[in-house]
Amino acid sequence: METGRKYVSCLMGPKYVFEHSLRVAFWSWRLALEMHADVSRCVAAGLLHDVSRFESENPDKQDAISAETARNFMQKEGFKKEFIDAVVYAIENQVRGEQPRTLETKILHDANKIDEFGYFRLLIFAKTATVESFSSLEGNTNSLLAEIMKLEKGEHGPMWTPTGKSRMQTQMGLYKTFLNGLVEEIENTKTTMQ
C-alpha cells in the first residue's frame, strides 16, 4: 500500500492489487490441492507475487522486484531457505513462456491468468469504457479481443493445470461473447446514426 500511494485513486491501484493477490492466492490454493503441490508455497507465492507492483514503471522488472521483496520479508520472518527459494522462483518465473521447472510456478502462472482474465477485469473494462466516442470504445474492445486471441494461441504461455485450462476456456468464451456483441452493437448504432 505504501509503494502504491500515488496510485490510490486509480481503479487498478493498491486496493485492487491487494484484492487481486487474494484471488490469486485462492486459485493457487485450489490448483495446488488439485495438482498435489505444496499448498503453503503456492498460497505464499499467490499472496506475494505482486507485492512490489508499484515500485517499478518497467513491467519487465516487476516480478524480479516482487521476488526480492518477498525473499526479504520471508527471511525476516524466519521461513526456511528451501521454502523461500521455491516461492521466489515461482514469482520470478510465473509469466515467462518457457517451460517452468516447478509445479509451484505453473500453478502461480495459471492462478494469475485466471484472475487477470476474470470477471473483475471484465467489470473494470465495462466501468472504464466510454460511450462518448464509439471509435475509442471500438478500439479498446478490439484491443482486448486481440489479447484474448494471443492468450488462446498460447502467446502468454500455456495453461499448465486442467482446472486452469478449463476455467480459461469458460472465461474466454464469456469475454468473446460480450466483446463481439459489443462490437456488433457499436456497428448497429453507427449504422442507424448515419
C-alpha positions as CSV (number, residue, x, y, z in Angstrom):
1,M,0.0,0.0,0.0
2,E,2.9,2.3,0.8
3,T,4.6,2.0,-2.6
4,G,1.3,2.5,-4.4
5,R,0.3,5.6,-2.5
6,K,0.4,7.8,-5.6
7,Y,-1.9,5.3,-7.4
8,V,-4.6,5.1,-4.6
9,S,-7.2,6.9,-6.7
10,C,-6.6,4.6,-9.7
11,L,-9.1,1.9,-10.5
12,M,-6.3,-0.7,-10.5
13,G,-4.4,0.9,-7.7
14,P,-3.2,-0.7,-4.4
15,K,-6.6,-1.8,-3.2
16,Y,-7.2,-3.7,-6.5
17,V,-3.8,-5.2,-6.5
18,F,-4.3,-6.4,-2.9
19,E,-7.6,-8.0,-3.8
20,H,-6.2,-9.4,-7.0
21,S,-3.4,-11.1,-4.8
22,L,-6.1,-12.6,-2.6
23,R,-7.9,-14.1,-5.6
24,V,-4.6,-15.4,-7.0
25,A,-3.9,-16.9,-3.6
26,F,-7.3,-18.6,-3.6
27,W,-6.8,-20.0,-7.1
28,S,-3.2,-21.1,-6.1
29,W,-4.7,-23.0,-3.1
30,R,-7.3,-24.6,-5.3
31,L,-4.9,-25.6,-8.0
32,A,-2.3,-26.8,-5.5
33,L,-4.9,-29.2,-4.0
34,E,-5.8,-30.5,-7.4
35,M,-2.2,-31.0,-8.5
36,H,-1.0,-32.3,-5.2
37,A,1.5,-29.5,-4.8
38,D,2.8,-27.8,-1.7
39,V,-0.2,-25.7,-0.7
40,S,1.8,-23.3,1.6
41,R,4.3,-22.5,-1.1
42,C,1.6,-21.9,-3.7
43,V,-0.5,-19.7,-1.5
44,A,2.5,-17.7,-0.4
45,A,3.5,-17.1,-4.0
46,G,0.0,-16.1,-4.8
47,L,-0.1,-13.6,-2.0
48,L,3.3,-12.1,-2.7
49,H,3.6,-12.2,-6.5
50,D,2.6,-8.5,-6.9
51,V,4.0,-7.2,-3.6
52,S,6.1,-4.6,-5.4
53,R,3.7,-3.8,-8.2
54,F,4.2,-0.1,-7.9
55,E,8.0,0.1,-7.3
56,S,8.9,0.0,-11.0
57,E,7.4,1.5,-14.1
58,N,9.0,-1.2,-16.1
59,P,6.8,-4.3,-16.2
60,D,9.7,-6.5,-17.1
61,K,11.4,-5.8,-13.8
62,Q,8.2,-6.1,-11.7
63,D,8.4,-9.8,-11.0
64,A,12.1,-9.6,-10.0
65,I,11.5,-6.8,-7.6
66,S,8.4,-8.5,-6.1
67,A,10.5,-11.7,-5.7
68,E,13.3,-9.9,-3.9
69,T,10.8,-8.1,-1.7
70,A,9.2,-11.4,-0.9
71,R,12.6,-13.0,-0.2
72,N,13.5,-10.2,2.3
73,F,10.1,-10.5,4.0
74,M,10.2,-14.3,4.4
75,Q,13.9,-14.2,5.6
76,K,13.0,-11.6,8.2
77,E,10.0,-13.7,9.3
78,G,12.2,-16.8,9.7
79,F,10.9,-19.0,6.8
80,K,13.2,-21.9,5.8
81,K,15.5,-21.3,2.9
82,E,14.0,-24.1,0.8
83,F,10.5,-22.6,1.2
84,I,11.8,-19.1,0.3
85,D,13.7,-20.3,-2.7
86,A,10.6,-22.1,-4.1
87,V,8.3,-19.1,-3.6
88,V,10.8,-16.7,-5.0
89,Y,11.4,-18.9,-8.1
90,A,7.7,-19.1,-8.7
91,I,7.3,-15.3,-8.5
92,E,10.3,-14.6,-10.8
93,N,9.3,-17.1,-13.4
94,Q,5.5,-17.2,-13.5
95,V,5.0,-15.0,-16.6
96,R,7.7,-16.4,-18.9
97,G,6.5,-18.5,-21.8
98,E,9.2,-21.2,-21.4
99,Q,8.6,-24.4,-19.5
100,P,8.7,-23.7,-15.8
101,R,10.8,-26.1,-13.8
102,T,8.5,-26.2,-10.7
103,L,4.9,-27.1,-10.1
104,E,4.5,-24.0,-7.9
105,T,5.5,-21.8,-10.9
106,K,2.9,-23.5,-13.2
107,I,0.2,-23.0,-10.5
108,L,1.0,-19.4,-9.9
109,H,1.0,-18.7,-13.6
110,D,-2.4,-20.3,-14.0
111,A,-3.9,-18.7,-10.9
112,N,-2.7,-15.2,-12.1
113,K,-4.1,-15.7,-15.6
114,I,-7.4,-16.9,-14.2
115,D,-7.8,-13.6,-12.3
116,E,-6.2,-11.4,-15.0
117,F,-8.9,-12.5,-17.4
118,G,-11.6,-12.9,-14.7
119,Y,-14.9,-11.3,-14.0
120,F,-13.4,-8.3,-12.1
121,R,-11.3,-7.4,-15.2
122,L,-14.4,-7.5,-17.4
123,L,-16.2,-5.3,-14.8
124,I,-13.3,-2.9,-14.9
125,F,-13.3,-2.8,-18.7
126,A,-17.1,-2.1,-18.6
127,K,-16.7,0.6,-15.9
128,T,-13.9,2.4,-17.8
129,A,-15.4,2.1,-21.2
130,T,-16.7,5.4,-22.5
131,V,-19.6,5.7,-24.9
132,E,-18.9,9.3,-25.8
133,S,-16.6,8.1,-28.6
134,F,-17.6,4.9,-30.5
135,S,-14.2,4.8,-32.2
136,S,-12.4,4.8,-28.8
137,L,-14.8,2.1,-27.4
138,E,-14.4,0.1,-30.5
139,G,-10.6,0.4,-30.4
140,N,-10.5,-0.7,-26.8
141,T,-12.8,-3.6,-27.4
142,N,-10.8,-4.8,-30.4
143,S,-7.6,-4.5,-28.5
144,L,-9.0,-6.7,-25.7
145,L,-10.2,-9.2,-28.3
146,A,-6.7,-9.3,-29.8
147,E,-5.2,-10.0,-26.3
148,I,-7.7,-12.9,-25.9
149,M,-6.6,-14.3,-29.3
150,K,-3.0,-14.1,-28.2
151,L,-3.9,-15.9,-25.0
152,E,-5.8,-18.6,-26.9
153,K,-2.8,-19.1,-29.2
154,G,-0.5,-19.6,-26.2
155,E,1.5,-16.4,-26.7
156,H,1.2,-15.7,-23.0
157,G,2.3,-19.2,-22.2
158,P,0.1,-22.3,-21.9
159,M,-2.2,-23.0,-19.0
160,W,-0.5,-25.8,-17.1
161,T,-3.3,-27.3,-15.0
162,P,-6.5,-29.0,-16.0
163,T,-8.6,-26.5,-14.0
164,G,-6.6,-23.6,-15.3
165,K,-7.3,-24.7,-18.9
166,S,-11.0,-25.3,-18.3
167,R,-11.6,-22.1,-16.4
168,M,-9.8,-20.0,-19.0
169,Q,-11.8,-21.6,-21.8
170,T,-15.0,-20.7,-19.9
171,Q,-13.8,-17.1,-19.3
172,M,-12.6,-16.6,-22.8
173,G,-16.0,-17.7,-24.1
174,L,-17.6,-15.2,-21.9
175,Y,-15.2,-12.4,-22.9
176,K,-15.6,-13.1,-26.6
177,T,-19.4,-13.3,-26.5
178,F,-19.5,-10.0,-24.6
179,L,-16.9,-8.1,-26.7
180,N,-18.1,-9.4,-30.0
181,G,-21.7,-8.4,-29.0
182,L,-20.4,-5.0,-28.0
183,V,-18.7,-4.5,-31.4
184,E,-21.9,-5.6,-33.1
185,E,-24.0,-3.1,-31.1
186,I,-21.5,-0.3,-31.8
187,E,-21.7,-1.1,-35.6
188,N,-25.6,-1.2,-35.4
189,T,-25.6,2.1,-33.6
190,K,-23.2,3.8,-36.0
191,T,-25.2,2.5,-39.0
192,T,-28.5,3.8,-37.5
193,M,-26.9,7.2,-36.8
194,Q,-25.9,7.7,-40.5
